Amino acid sequence: MLAALLLVLALGPRPGVPPDTPWSCPATHPVKGYLSESGRRIYHLPGSTWYEEASPERCYASEADALRDGGRPWRDPAPWRRTDDLARVAR
């Protein structure tokens, strides 16, 4: 625990700022970041699918800041694709 605290202090302050409201970030920090239910830091870029619905816990000036804070980009789930593997096996 002490080692983690020393590491945080050595690295300096977290990038980003707190949100303006529960749903919005300052214009200077438009990237919305939050902790997911699994405990991972996720961020949304302006214009992404769920950007307007995302409730940030931290706002970043750039995607680089969000990445530096340990975030990863939100991704649309991969679309389900039909494969013909079974058809090839049956031949």
PyMOL Python script that loads the backbone (N, CA, C, O; Angstrom):
from pymol import cmd

cmd.read_pdbstr("""\
ATOM      1  N   MET A   1       0.831  -1.191   0.000  1.00  0.00           N
ATOM      2  CA  MET A   1       0.000   0.000   0.000  1.00  0.00           C
ATOM      3  C   MET A   1       0.871   1.248   0.000  1.00  0.00           C
ATOM      4  O   MET A   1       0.613   2.190  -0.750  1.00  0.00           O
ATOM      5  N   LEU A   2       1.889   1.256   0.830  1.00  0.00           N
ATOM      6  CA  LEU A   2       2.790   2.404   0.907  1.00  0.00           C
ATOM      7  C   LEU A   2       3.530   2.587  -0.407  1.00  0.00           C
ATOM      8  O   LEU A   2       3.749   3.717  -0.843  1.00  0.00           O
ATOM      9  N   ALA A   3       3.918   1.486  -1.044  1.00  0.00           N
ATOM     10  CA  ALA A   3       4.622   1.568  -2.325  1.00  0.00           C
ATOM     11  C   ALA A   3       3.728   2.193  -3.394  1.00  0.00           C
ATOM     12  O   ALA A   3       4.197   2.995  -4.201  1.00  0.00           O
ATOM     13  N   ALA A   4       2.448   1.833  -3.407  1.00  0.00           N
ATOM     14  CA  ALA A   4       1.509   2.399  -4.381  1.00  0.00           C
ATOM     15  C   ALA A   4       1.333   3.896  -4.159  1.00  0.00           C
ATOM     16  O   ALA A   4       1.277   4.671  -5.114  1.00  0.00           O
ATOM     17  N   LEU A   5       1.247   4.297  -2.895  1.00  0.00           N
ATOM     18  CA  LEU A   5       1.106   5.716  -2.585  1.00  0.00           C
ATOM     19  C   LEU A   5       2.343   6.486  -3.023  1.00  0.00           C
ATOM     20  O   LEU A   5       2.227   7.576  -3.585  1.00  0.00           O
ATOM     21  N   LEU A   6       3.508   5.941  -2.776  1.00  0.00           N
ATOM     22  CA  LEU A   6       4.753   6.596  -3.187  1.00  0.00           C
ATOM     23  C   LEU A   6       4.849   6.694  -4.704  1.00  0.00           C
ATOM     24  O   LEU A   6       5.339   7.692  -5.234  1.00  0.00           O
ATOM     25  N   LEU A   7       4.386   5.669  -5.398  1.00  0.00           N
ATOM     26  CA  LEU A   7       4.395   5.693  -6.854  1.00  0.00           C
ATOM     27  C   LEU A   7       3.484   6.798  -7.379  1.00  0.00           C
ATOM     28  O   LEU A   7       3.868   7.536  -8.287  1.00  0.00           O
ATOM     29  N   VAL A   8       2.296   6.918  -6.824  1.00  0.00           N
ATOM     30  CA  VAL A   8       1.358   7.969  -7.240  1.00  0.00           C
ATOM     31  C   VAL A   8       1.969   9.347  -6.995  1.00  0.00           C
ATOM     32  O   VAL A   8       1.884  10.226  -7.854  1.00  0.00           O
ATOM     33  N   LEU A   9       2.574   9.536  -5.846  1.00  0.00           N
ATOM     34  CA  LEU A   9       3.188  10.823  -5.534  1.00  0.00           C
ATOM     35  C   LEU A   9       4.361  11.123  -6.459  1.00  0.00           C
ATOM     36  O   LEU A   9       4.580  12.277  -6.827  1.00  0.00           O
ATOM     37  N   ALA A  10       5.103  10.111  -6.829  1.00  0.00           N
ATOM     38  CA  ALA A  10       6.247  10.297  -7.722  1.00  0.00           C
ATOM     39  C   ALA A  10       5.799  10.651  -9.132  1.00  0.00           C
ATOM     40  O   ALA A  10       6.466  11.422  -9.822  1.00  0.00           O
ATOM     41  N   LEU A  11       4.693  10.103  -9.555  1.00  0.00           N
ATOM     42  CA  LEU A  11       4.200  10.363 -10.906  1.00  0.00           C
ATOM     43  C   LEU A  11       3.521  11.725 -11.037  1.00  0.00           C
ATOM     44  O   LEU A  11       3.353  12.226 -12.149  1.00  0.00           O
ATOM     45  N   GLY A  12       3.143  12.307  -9.950  1.00  0.00           N
ATOM     46  CA  GLY A  12       2.486  13.602  -9.990  1.00  0.00           C
ATOM     47  C   GLY A  12       0.982  13.468 -10.005  1.00  0.00           C
ATOM     48  O   GLY A  12       0.442  12.373  -9.843  1.00  0.00           O
ATOM     49  N   PRO A  13       0.306  14.590 -10.201  1.00  0.00           N
ATOM     50  CA  PRO A  13      -1.160  14.580 -10.159  1.00  0.00           C
ATOM     51  C   PRO A  13      -1.755  13.839 -11.358  1.00  0.00           C
ATOM     52  O   PRO A  13      -1.147  13.741 -12.424  1.00  0.00           O
ATOM     53  N   ARG A  14      -2.954  13.327 -11.146  1.00  0.00           N
ATOM     54  CA  ARG A  14      -3.685  12.678 -12.235  1.00  0.00           C
ATOM     55  C   ARG A  14      -3.995  13.679 -13.330  1.00  0.00           C
ATOM     56  O   ARG A  14      -4.282  14.841 -13.041  1.00  0.00           O
ATOM     57  N   PRO A  15      -3.943  13.254 -14.576  1.00  0.00           N
ATOM     58  CA  PRO A  15      -4.398  14.142 -15.637  1.00  0.00           C
ATOM     59  C   PRO A  15      -5.906  14.326 -15.549  1.00  0.00           C
ATOM     60  O   PRO A  15      -6.605  13.505 -14.957  1.00  0.00           O
ATOM     61  N   GLY A  16      -6.397  15.393 -16.132  1.00  0.00           N
ATOM     62  CA  GLY A  16      -7.827  15.624 -16.178  1.00  0.00           C
ATOM     63  C   GLY A  16      -8.343  16.475 -15.039  1.00  0.00           C
ATOM     64  O   GLY A  16      -7.608  16.875 -14.137  1.00  0.00           O
ATOM     65  N   VAL A  17      -9.639  16.736 -15.117  1.00  0.00           N
ATOM     66  CA  VAL A  17     -10.331  17.561 -14.126  1.00  0.00           C
ATOM     67  C   VAL A  17     -11.668  16.906 -13.794  1.00  0.00           C
ATOM     68  O   VAL A  17     -12.147  16.068 -14.558  1.00  0.00           O
ATOM     69  N   PRO A  18     -12.277  17.274 -12.666  1.00  0.00           N
ATOM     70  CA  PRO A  18     -13.616  16.748 -12.359  1.00  0.00           C
ATOM     71  C   PRO A  18     -14.654  17.285 -13.356  1.00  0.00           C
ATOM     72  O   PRO A  18     -14.450  18.349 -13.941  1.00  0.00           O
ATOM     73  N   PRO A  19     -15.759  16.562 -13.554  1.00  0.00           N
ATOM     74  CA  PRO A  19     -16.797  17.041 -14.475  1.00  0.00           C
ATOM     75  C   PRO A  19     -17.500  18.291 -13.951  1.00  0.00           C
ATOM     76  O   PRO A  19     -17.520  18.552 -12.748  1.00  0.00           O
ATOM     77  N   ASP A  20     -18.080  19.063 -14.886  1.00  0.00           N
ATOM     78  CA  ASP A  20     -18.880  20.252 -14.524  1.00  0.00           C
ATOM     79  C   ASP A  20     -20.173  19.839 -13.825  1.00  0.00           C
ATOM     80  O   ASP A  20     -20.547  20.394 -12.793  1.00  0.00           O
ATOM     81  N   THR A  21     -20.838  18.860 -14.410  1.00  0.00           N
ATOM     82  CA  THR A  21     -22.103  18.326 -13.897  1.00  0.00           C
ATOM     83  C   THR A  21     -22.014  16.804 -13.977  1.00  0.00           C
ATOM     84  O   THR A  21     -21.035  16.283 -14.511  1.00  0.00           O
ATOM     85  N   PRO A  22     -22.998  16.083 -13.466  1.00  0.00           N
ATOM     86  CA  PRO A  22     -22.942  14.624 -13.582  1.00  0.00           C
ATOM     87  C   PRO A  22     -22.910  14.104 -15.022  1.00  0.00           C
ATOM     88  O   PRO A  22     -22.566  12.943 -15.247  1.00  0.00           O
ATOM     89  N   TRP A  23     -23.262  14.946 -15.996  1.00  0.00           N
ATOM     90  CA  TRP A  23     -23.319  14.486 -17.384  1.00  0.00           C
ATOM     91  C   TRP A  23     -22.410  15.231 -18.332  1.00  0.00           C
ATOM     92  O   TRP A  23     -22.335  14.873 -19.507  1.00  0.00           O
ATOM     93  N   SER A  24     -21.707  16.269 -17.861  1.00  0.00           N
ATOM     94  CA  SER A  24     -20.927  17.060 -18.816  1.00  0.00           C
ATOM     95  C   SER A  24     -19.536  17.403 -18.311  1.00  0.00           C
ATOM     96  O   SER A  24     -19.278  17.492 -17.111  1.00  0.00           O
ATOM     97  N   CYS A  25     -18.660  17.591 -19.276  1.00  0.00           N
ATOM     98  CA  CYS A  25     -17.278  17.994 -19.014  1.00  0.00           C
ATOM     99  C   CYS A  25     -17.071  19.419 -19.507  1.00  0.00           C
ATOM    100  O   CYS A  25     -17.819  19.893 -20.362  1.00  0.00           O
ATOM    101  N   PRO A  26     -16.061  20.109 -18.976  1.00  0.00           N
ATOM    102  CA  PRO A  26     -15.764  21.445 -19.480  1.00  0.00           C
ATOM    103  C   PRO A  26     -15.362  21.386 -20.962  1.00  0.00           C
ATOM    104  O   PRO A  26     -14.828  20.377 -21.423  1.00  0.00           O
ATOM    105  N   ALA A  27     -15.614  22.438 -21.681  1.00  0.00           N
ATOM    106  CA  ALA A  27     -15.273  22.483 -23.107  1.00  0.00           C
ATOM    107  C   ALA A  27     -13.780  22.255 -23.336  1.00  0.00           C
ATOM    108  O   ALA A  27     -13.387  21.738 -24.382  1.00  0.00           O
ATOM    109  N   THR A  28     -12.954  22.632 -22.373  1.00  0.00           N
ATOM    110  CA  THR A  28     -11.507  22.455 -22.512  1.00  0.00           C
ATOM    111  C   THR A  28     -11.063  21.010 -22.279  1.00  0.00           C
ATOM    112  O   THR A  28      -9.934  20.650 -22.612  1.00  0.00           O
ATOM    113  N   HIS A  29     -11.937  20.183 -21.712  1.00  0.00           N
ATOM    114  CA  HIS A  29     -11.639  18.780 -21.398  1.00  0.00           C
ATOM    115  C   HIS A  29     -12.817  17.899 -21.834  1.00  0.00           C
ATOM    116  O   HIS A  29     -13.544  17.386 -20.983  1.00  0.00           O
ATOM    117  N   PRO A  30     -13.016  17.718 -23.142  1.00  0.00           N
ATOM    118  CA  PRO A  30     -14.231  17.050 -23.629  1.00  0.00           C
ATOM    119  C   PRO A  30     -14.249  15.529 -23.550  1.00  0.00           C
ATOM    120  O   PRO A  30     -15.305  14.928 -23.750  1.00  0.00           O
ATOM    121  N   VAL A  31     -13.124  14.888 -23.266  1.00  0.00           N
ATOM    122  CA  VAL A  31     -13.087  13.421 -23.219  1.00  0.00           C
ATOM    123  C   VAL A  31     -13.613  12.949 -21.864  1.00  0.00           C
ATOM    124  O   VAL A  31     -13.080  13.328 -20.822  1.00  0.00           O
ATOM    125  N   LYS A  32     -14.673  12.111 -21.882  1.00  0.00           N
ATOM    126  CA  LYS A  32     -15.322  11.644 -20.652  1.00  0.00           C
ATOM    127  C   LYS A  32     -14.726  10.308 -20.205  1.00  0.00           C
ATOM    128  O   LYS A  32     -14.688   9.346 -20.971  1.00  0.00           O
ATOM    129  N   GLY A  33     -14.261  10.265 -18.947  1.00  0.00           N
ATOM    130  CA  GLY A  33     -13.713   9.034 -18.399  1.00  0.00           C
ATOM    131  C   GLY A  33     -14.471   8.594 -17.165  1.00  0.00           C
ATOM    132  O   GLY A  33     -14.974   9.428 -16.412  1.00  0.00           O
ATOM    133  N   TYR A  34     -14.558   7.283 -16.951  1.00  0.00           N
ATOM    134  CA  TYR A  34     -15.225   6.759 -15.766  1.00  0.00           C
ATOM    135  C   TYR A  34     -14.702   5.358 -15.461  1.00  0.00           C
ATOM    136  O   TYR A  34     -14.040   4.737 -16.293  1.00  0.00           O
ATOM    137  N   LEU A  35     -14.999   4.878 -14.281  1.00  0.00           N
ATOM    138  CA  LEU A  35     -14.667   3.506 -13.906  1.00  0.00           C
ATOM    139  C   LEU A  35     -15.831   2.605 -14.276  1.00  0.00           C
ATOM    140  O   LEU A  35     -16.975   2.875 -13.911  1.00  0.00           O
ATOM    141  N   SER A  36     -15.541   1.545 -14.994  1.00  0.00           N
ATOM    142  CA  SER A  36     -16.598   0.605 -15.370  1.00  0.00           C
ATOM    143  C   SER A  36     -16.948  -0.266 -14.169  1.00  0.00           C
ATOM    144  O   SER A  36     -16.275  -0.211 -13.140  1.00  0.00           O
ATOM    145  N   GLU A  37     -17.994  -1.065 -14.299  1.00  0.00           N
ATOM    146  CA  GLU A  37     -18.398  -1.965 -13.222  1.00  0.00           C
ATOM    147  C   GLU A  37     -17.296  -2.964 -12.892  1.00  0.00           C
ATOM    148  O   GLU A  37     -17.206  -3.450 -11.764  1.00  0.00           O
ATOM    149  N   SER A  38     -16.455  -3.269 -13.884  1.00  0.00           N
ATOM    150  CA  SER A  38     -15.367  -4.229 -13.660  1.00  0.00           C
ATOM    151  C   SER A  38     -14.134  -3.559 -13.049  1.00  0.00           C
ATOM    152  O   SER A  38     -13.142  -4.227 -12.756  1.00  0.00           O
ATOM    153  N   GLY A  39     -14.198  -2.226 -12.857  1.00  0.00           N
ATOM    154  CA  GLY A  39     -13.086  -1.512 -12.247  1.00  0.00           C
ATOM    155  C   GLY A  39     -12.071  -0.970 -13.234  1.00  0.00           C
ATOM    156  O   GLY A  39     -11.034  -0.448 -12.823  1.00  0.00           O
ATOM    157  N   ARG A  40     -12.343  -1.080 -14.517  1.00  0.00           N
ATOM    158  CA  ARG A  40     -11.439  -0.549 -15.546  1.00  0.00           C
ATOM    159  C   ARG A  40     -11.801   0.887 -15.874  1.00  0.00           C
ATOM    160  O   ARG A  40     -12.970   1.273 -15.836  1.00  0.00           O
ATOM    161  N   ARG A  41     -10.791   1.665 -16.194  1.00  0.00           N
ATOM    162  CA  ARG A  41     -11.022   3.040 -16.626  1.00  0.00           C
ATOM    163  C   ARG A  41     -11.362   3.031 -18.121  1.00  0.00           C
ATOM    164  O   ARG A  41     -10.601   2.524 -18.945  1.00  0.00           O
ATOM    165  N   ILE A  42     -12.501   3.592 -18.439  1.00  0.00           N
ATOM    166  CA  ILE A  42     -12.991   3.660 -19.815  1.00  0.00           C
ATOM    167  C   ILE A  42     -13.167   5.133 -20.165  1.00  0.00           C
ATOM    168  O   ILE A  42     -13.496   5.943 -19.300  1.00  0.00           O
ATOM    169  N   TYR A  43     -12.947   5.482 -21.433  1.00  0.00           N
ATOM    170  CA  TYR A  43     -13.225   6.857 -21.842  1.00  0.00           C
ATOM    171  C   TYR A  43     -13.998   6.895 -23.149  1.00  0.00           C
ATOM    172  O   TYR A  43     -13.912   5.986 -23.974  1.00  0.00           O
ATOM    173  N   HIS A  44     -14.758   7.976 -23.314  1.00  0.00           N
ATOM    174  CA  HIS A  44     -15.559   8.227 -24.516  1.00  0.00           C
ATOM    175  C   HIS A  44     -15.073   9.508 -25.166  1.00  0.00           C
ATOM    176  O   HIS A  44     -14.882  10.524 -24.498  1.00  0.00           O
ATOM    177  N   LEU A  45     -14.875   9.451 -26.473  1.00  0.00           N
ATOM    178  CA  LEU A  45     -14.507  10.639 -27.235  1.00  0.00           C
ATOM    179  C   LEU A  45     -15.777  11.324 -27.731  1.00  0.00           C
ATOM    180  O   LEU A  45     -16.781  10.657 -27.981  1.00  0.00           O
ATOM    181  N   PRO A  46     -15.745  12.647 -27.876  1.00  0.00           N
ATOM    182  CA  PRO A  46     -16.919  13.337 -28.426  1.00  0.00           C
ATOM    183  C   PRO A  46     -17.304  12.724 -29.777  1.00  0.00           C
ATOM    184  O   PRO A  46     -16.450  12.461 -30.624  1.00  0.00           O
ATOM    185  N   GLY A  47     -18.592  12.507 -29.953  1.00  0.00           N
ATOM    186  CA  GLY A  47     -19.092  11.936 -31.198  1.00  0.00           C
ATOM    187  C   GLY A  47     -19.206  10.423 -31.178  1.00  0.00           C
ATOM    188  O   GLY A  47     -19.774   9.841 -32.102  1.00  0.00           O
ATOM    189  N   SER A  48     -18.676   9.762 -30.135  1.00  0.00           N
ATOM    190  CA  SER A  48     -18.798   8.307 -30.072  1.00  0.00           C
ATOM    191  C   SER A  48     -20.237   7.923 -29.743  1.00  0.00           C
ATOM    192  O   SER A  48     -21.022   8.754 -29.285  1.00  0.00           O
ATOM    193  N   THR A  49     -20.569   6.678 -29.977  1.00  0.00           N
ATOM    194  CA  THR A  49     -21.942   6.195 -29.858  1.00  0.00           C
ATOM    195  C   THR A  49     -22.623   6.571 -28.546  1.00  0.00           C
ATOM    196  O   THR A  49     -23.751   7.062 -28.567  1.00  0.00           O
ATOM    197  N   TRP A  50     -21.975   6.355 -27.414  1.00  0.00           N
ATOM    198  CA  TRP A  50     -22.610   6.577 -26.112  1.00  0.00           C
ATOM    199  C   TRP A  50     -22.068   7.805 -25.393  1.00  0.00           C
ATOM    200  O   TRP A  50     -22.240   7.931 -24.181  1.00  0.00           O
ATOM    201  N   TYR A  51     -21.419   8.707 -26.112  1.00  0.00           N
ATOM    202  CA  TYR A  51     -20.808   9.877 -25.474  1.00  0.00           C
ATOM    203  C   TYR A  51     -21.818  10.693 -24.668  1.00  0.00           C
ATOM    204  O   TYR A  51     -21.547  11.040 -23.518  1.00  0.00           O
ATOM    205  N   GLU A  52     -22.965  11.001 -25.247  1.00  0.00           N
ATOM    206  CA  GLU A  52     -23.962  11.840 -24.571  1.00  0.00           C
ATOM    207  C   GLU A  52     -24.543  11.161 -23.329  1.00  0.00           C
ATOM    208  O   GLU A  52     -24.931  11.840 -22.378  1.00  0.00           O
ATOM    209  N   GLU A  53     -24.604   9.826 -23.333  1.00  0.00           N
ATOM    210  CA  GLU A  53     -25.169   9.092 -22.200  1.00  0.00           C
ATOM    211  C   GLU A  53     -24.146   8.809 -21.104  1.00  0.00           C
ATOM    212  O   GLU A  53     -24.520   8.456 -19.985  1.00  0.00           O
ATOM    213  N   ALA A  54     -22.868   8.960 -21.414  1.00  0.00           N
ATOM    214  CA  ALA A  54     -21.819   8.647 -20.442  1.00  0.00           C
ATOM    215  C   ALA A  54     -21.786   9.678 -19.322  1.00  0.00           C
ATOM    216  O   ALA A  54     -21.854  10.881 -19.572  1.00  0.00           O
ATOM    217  N   SER A  55     -21.682   9.204 -18.103  1.00  0.00           N
ATOM    218  CA  SER A  55     -21.596  10.066 -16.927  1.00  0.00           C
ATOM    219  C   SER A  55     -20.151  10.041 -16.422  1.00  0.00           C
ATOM    220  O   SER A  55     -19.737   9.056 -15.809  1.00  0.00           O
ATOM    221  N   PRO A  56     -19.383  11.091 -16.664  1.00  0.00           N
ATOM    222  CA  PRO A  56     -17.952  11.045 -16.354  1.00  0.00           C
ATOM    223  C   PRO A  56     -17.634  11.190 -14.873  1.00  0.00           C
ATOM    224  O   PRO A  56     -18.353  11.860 -14.132  1.00  0.00           O
ATOM    225  N   GLU A  57     -16.548  10.554 -14.455  1.00  0.00           N
ATOM    226  CA  GLU A  57     -16.001  10.813 -13.117  1.00  0.00           C
ATOM    227  C   GLU A  57     -14.736  11.646 -13.265  1.00  0.00           C
ATOM    228  O   GLU A  57     -14.235  12.208 -12.291  1.00  0.00           O
ATOM    229  N   ARG A  58     -14.215  11.723 -14.513  1.00  0.00           N
ATOM    230  CA  ARG A  58     -13.018  12.507 -14.813  1.00  0.00           C
ATOM    231  C   ARG A  58     -13.119  12.969 -16.254  1.00  0.00           C
ATOM    232  O   ARG A  58     -13.634  12.243 -17.105  1.00  0.00           O
ATOM    233  N   CYS A  59     -12.626  14.183 -16.537  1.00  0.00           N
ATOM    234  CA  CYS A  59     -12.660  14.740 -17.885  1.00  0.00           C
ATOM    235  C   CYS A  59     -11.229  15.039 -18.326  1.00  0.00           C
ATOM    236  O   CYS A  59     -10.417  15.524 -17.540  1.00  0.00           O
ATOM    237  N   TYR A  60     -10.932  14.746 -19.584  1.00  0.00           N
ATOM    238  CA  TYR A  60      -9.573  14.899 -20.104  1.00  0.00           C
ATOM    239  C   TYR A  60      -9.534  15.850 -21.290  1.00  0.00           C
ATOM    240  O   TYR A  60     -10.489  15.951 -22.060  1.00  0.00           O
ATOM    241  N   ALA A  61      -8.411  16.544 -21.420  1.00  0.00           N
ATOM    242  CA  ALA A  61      -8.230  17.468 -22.539  1.00  0.00           C
ATOM    243  C   ALA A  61      -7.996  16.711 -23.840  1.00  0.00           C
ATOM    244  O   ALA A  61      -8.323  17.210 -24.917  1.00  0.00           O
ATOM    245  N   SER A  62      -7.433  15.508 -23.744  1.00  0.00           N
ATOM    246  CA  SER A  62      -7.120  14.747 -24.953  1.00  0.00           C
ATOM    247  C   SER A  62      -7.206  13.251 -24.673  1.00  0.00           C
ATOM    248  O   SER A  62      -7.256  12.812 -23.524  1.00  0.00           O
ATOM    249  N   GLU A  63      -7.223  12.496 -25.741  1.00  0.00           N
ATOM    250  CA  GLU A  63      -7.207  11.047 -25.607  1.00  0.00           C
ATOM    251  C   GLU A  63      -5.905  10.593 -24.950  1.00  0.00           C
ATOM    252  O   GLU A  63      -5.900   9.630 -24.183  1.00  0.00           O
ATOM    253  N   ALA A  64      -4.809  11.277 -25.245  1.00  0.00           N
ATOM    254  CA  ALA A  64      -3.516  10.941 -24.636  1.00  0.00           C
ATOM    255  C   ALA A  64      -3.572  11.070 -23.112  1.00  0.00           C
ATOM    256  O   ALA A  64      -3.003  10.244 -22.399  1.00  0.00           O
ATOM    257  N   ASP A  65      -4.254  12.098 -22.615  1.00  0.00           N
ATOM    258  CA  ASP A  65      -4.406  12.265 -21.162  1.00  0.00           C
ATOM    259  C   ASP A  65      -5.196  11.105 -20.565  1.00  0.00           C
ATOM    260  O   ASP A  65      -4.849  10.596 -19.500  1.00  0.00           O
ATOM    261  N   ALA A  66      -6.257  10.689 -21.250  1.00  0.00           N
ATOM    262  CA  ALA A  66      -7.072   9.574 -20.757  1.00  0.00           C
ATOM    263  C   ALA A  66      -6.248   8.283 -20.729  1.00  0.00           C
ATOM    264  O   ALA A  66      -6.351   7.500 -19.784  1.00  0.00           O
ATOM    265  N   LEU A  67      -5.444   8.066 -21.747  1.00  0.00           N
ATOM    266  CA  LEU A  67      -4.588   6.886 -21.780  1.00  0.00           C
ATOM    267  C   LEU A  67      -3.538   6.944 -20.671  1.00  0.00           C
ATOM    268  O   LEU A  67      -3.264   5.931 -20.028  1.00  0.00           O
ATOM    269  N   ARG A  68      -2.956   8.104 -20.446  1.00  0.00           N
ATOM    270  CA  ARG A  68      -1.946   8.267 -19.403  1.00  0.00           C
ATOM    271  C   ARG A  68      -2.533   8.006 -18.012  1.00  0.00           C
ATOM    272  O   ARG A  68      -1.808   7.607 -17.100  1.00  0.00           O
ATOM    273  N   ASP A  69      -3.823   8.228 -17.848  1.00  0.00           N
ATOM    274  CA  ASP A  69      -4.488   7.988 -16.568  1.00  0.00           C
ATOM    275  C   ASP A  69      -4.928   6.524 -16.432  1.00  0.00           C
ATOM    276  O   ASP A  69      -5.598   6.163 -15.465  1.00  0.00           O
ATOM    277  N   GLY A  70      -4.559   5.704 -17.380  1.00  0.00           N
ATOM    278  CA  GLY A  70      -4.882   4.278 -17.307  1.00  0.00           C
ATOM    279  C   GLY A  70      -6.160   3.892 -18.019  1.00  0.00           C
ATOM    280  O   GLY A  70      -6.614   2.754 -17.898  1.00  0.00           O
ATOM    281  N   GLY A  71      -6.751   4.820 -18.761  1.00  0.00           N
ATOM    282  CA  GLY A  71      -8.000   4.535 -19.460  1.00  0.00           C
ATOM    283  C   GLY A  71      -7.787   3.747 -20.735  1.00  0.00           C
ATOM    284  O   GLY A  71      -6.683   3.665 -21.274  1.00  0.00           O
ATOM    285  N   ARG A  72      -8.874   3.174 -21.192  1.00  0.00           N
ATOM    286  CA  ARG A  72      -8.875   2.530 -22.495  1.00  0.00           C
ATOM    287  C   ARG A  72     -10.130   2.986 -23.215  1.00  0.00           C
ATOM    288  O   ARG A  72     -11.137   3.286 -22.575  1.00  0.00           O
ATOM    289  N   PRO A  73     -10.082   3.043 -24.535  1.00  0.00           N
ATOM    290  CA  PRO A  73     -11.251   3.546 -25.258  1.00  0.00           C
ATOM    291  C   PRO A  73     -12.438   2.607 -25.142  1.00  0.00           C
ATOM    292  O   PRO A  73     -12.285   1.386 -25.096  1.00  0.00           O
ATOM    293  N   TRP A  74     -13.619   3.197 -25.095  1.00  0.00           N
ATOM    294  CA  TRP A  74     -14.833   2.404 -25.145  1.00  0.00           C
ATOM    295  C   TRP A  74     -14.940   1.848 -26.547  1.00  0.00           C
ATOM    296  O   TRP A  74     -14.646   2.544 -27.519  1.00  0.00           O
ATOM    297  N   ARG A  75     -15.344   0.637 -26.656  1.00  0.00           N
ATOM    298  CA  ARG A  75     -15.486  -0.010 -27.964  1.00  0.00           C
ATOM    299  C   ARG A  75     -16.904  -0.520 -28.136  1.00  0.00           C
ATOM    300  O   ARG A  75     -17.512  -1.054 -27.208  1.00  0.00           O
ATOM    301  N   ASP A  76     -17.418  -0.340 -29.359  1.00  0.00           N
ATOM    302  CA  ASP A  76     -18.685  -0.972 -29.689  1.00  0.00           C
ATOM    303  C   ASP A  76     -18.470  -2.476 -29.641  1.00  0.00           C
ATOM    304  O   ASP A  76     -17.420  -2.958 -30.067  1.00  0.00           O
ATOM    305  N   PRO A  77     -19.431  -3.223 -29.136  1.00  0.00           N
ATOM    306  CA  PRO A  77     -19.261  -4.670 -29.170  1.00  0.00           C
ATOM    307  C   PRO A  77     -19.125  -5.141 -30.609  1.00  0.00           C
ATOM    308  O   PRO A  77     -19.769  -4.601 -31.509  1.00  0.00           O
ATOM    309  N   ALA A  78     -18.299  -6.134 -30.822  1.00  0.00           N
ATOM    310  CA  ALA A  78     -18.113  -6.656 -32.180  1.00  0.00           C
ATOM    311  C   ALA A  78     -19.437  -7.216 -32.681  1.00  0.00           C
ATOM    312  O   ALA A  78     -20.117  -7.948 -31.961  1.00  0.00           O
ATOM    313  N   PRO A  79     -19.802  -6.877 -33.908  1.00  0.00           N
ATOM    314  CA  PRO A  79     -21.062  -7.406 -34.435  1.00  0.00           C
ATOM    315  C   PRO A  79     -20.960  -8.920 -34.627  1.00  0.00           C
ATOM    316  O   PRO A  79     -19.905  -9.456 -34.965  1.00  0.00           O
ATOM    317  N   TRP A  80     -22.072  -9.575 -34.404  1.00  0.00           N
ATOM    318  CA  TRP A  80     -22.120 -11.009 -34.605  1.00  0.00           C
ATOM    319  C   TRP A  80     -22.033 -11.284 -36.087  1.00  0.00           C
ATOM    320  O   TRP A  80     -22.759 -10.683 -36.879  1.00  0.00           O
ATOM    321  N   ARG A  81     -21.146 -12.191 -36.469  1.00  0.00           N
ATOM    322  CA  ARG A  81     -21.009 -12.547 -37.883  1.00  0.00           C
ATOM    323  C   ARG A  81     -21.298 -14.020 -38.070  1.00  0.00           C
ATOM    324  O   ARG A  81     -20.827 -14.876 -37.320  1.00  0.00           O
ATOM    325  N   ARG A  82     -22.070 -14.282 -39.071  1.00  0.00           N
ATOM    326  CA  ARG A  82     -22.381 -15.672 -39.398  1.00  0.00           C
ATOM    327  C   ARG A  82     -21.161 -16.294 -40.055  1.00  0.00           C
ATOM    328  O   ARG A  82     -20.540 -15.700 -40.936  1.00  0.00           O
ATOM    329  N   THR A  83     -20.835 -17.473 -39.621  1.00  0.00           N
ATOM    330  CA  THR A  83     -19.742 -18.200 -40.274  1.00  0.00           C
ATOM    331  C   THR A  83     -20.305 -19.459 -40.884  1.00  0.00           C
ATOM    332  O   THR A  83     -21.330 -19.984 -40.448  1.00  0.00           O
ATOM    333  N   ASP A  84     -19.631 -19.921 -41.877  1.00  0.00           N
ATOM    334  CA  ASP A  84     -20.055 -21.152 -42.547  1.00  0.00           C
ATOM    335  C   ASP A  84     -19.164 -22.317 -42.155  1.00  0.00           C
ATOM    336  O   ASP A  84     -19.016 -23.270 -42.920  1.00  0.00           O
ATOM    337  N   ASP A  85     -18.566 -22.249 -40.959  1.00  0.00           N
ATOM    338  CA  ASP A  85     -17.682 -23.314 -40.497  1.00  0.00           C
ATOM    339  C   ASP A  85     -18.397 -24.665 -40.475  1.00  0.00           C
ATOM    340  O   ASP A  85     -17.832 -25.676 -40.892  1.00  0.00           O
ATOM    341  N   LEU A  86     -19.641 -24.678 -39.987  1.00  0.00           N
ATOM    342  CA  LEU A  86     -20.367 -25.937 -39.902  1.00  0.00           C
ATOM    343  C   LEU A  86     -20.656 -26.502 -41.287  1.00  0.00           C
ATOM    344  O   LEU A  86     -20.615 -27.716 -41.490  1.00  0.00           O
ATOM    345  N   ALA A  87     -20.943 -25.629 -42.227  1.00  0.00           N
ATOM    346  CA  ALA A  87     -21.228 -26.081 -43.584  1.00  0.00           C
ATOM    347  C   ALA A  87     -19.978 -26.707 -44.192  1.00  0.00           C
ATOM    348  O   ALA A  87     -20.070 -27.707 -44.904  1.00  0.00           O
ATOM    349  N   ARG A  88     -18.797 -26.121 -43.913  1.00  0.00           N
ATOM    350  CA  ARG A  88     -17.550 -26.662 -44.462  1.00  0.00           C
ATOM    351  C   ARG A  88     -17.224 -28.010 -43.834  1.00  0.00           C
ATOM    352  O   ARG A  88     -16.711 -28.894 -44.519  1.00  0.00           O
ATOM    353  N   VAL A  89     -17.509 -28.186 -42.549  1.00  0.00           N
ATOM    354  CA  VAL A  89     -17.234 -29.448 -41.872  1.00  0.00           C
ATOM    355  C   VAL A  89     -18.139 -30.545 -42.404  1.00  0.00           C
ATOM    356  O   VAL A  89     -17.720 -31.698 -42.505  1.00  0.00           O
ATOM    357  N   ALA A  90     -19.368 -30.202 -42.744  1.00  0.00           N
ATOM    358  CA  ALA A  90     -20.339 -31.199 -43.195  1.00  0.00           C
ATOM    359  C   ALA A  90     -20.033 -31.712 -44.603  1.00  0.00           C
ATOM    360  O   ALA A  90     -20.512 -32.780 -44.982  1.00  0.00           O
ATOM    361  N   ARG A  91     -19.253 -30.979 -45.373  1.00  0.00           N
ATOM    362  CA  ARG A  91     -18.980 -31.408 -46.750  1.00  0.00           C
ATOM    363  C   ARG A  91     -18.074 -32.591 -46.838  1.00  0.00           C
ATOM    364  O   ARG A  91     -17.765 -33.052 -47.937  1.00  0.00           O
TER     365      ARG A  91
END
""", "prot")
cmd.dss("prot")
cmd.show_as("cartoon", "prot")
cmd.util.cbc("prot")
cmd.orient("prot")
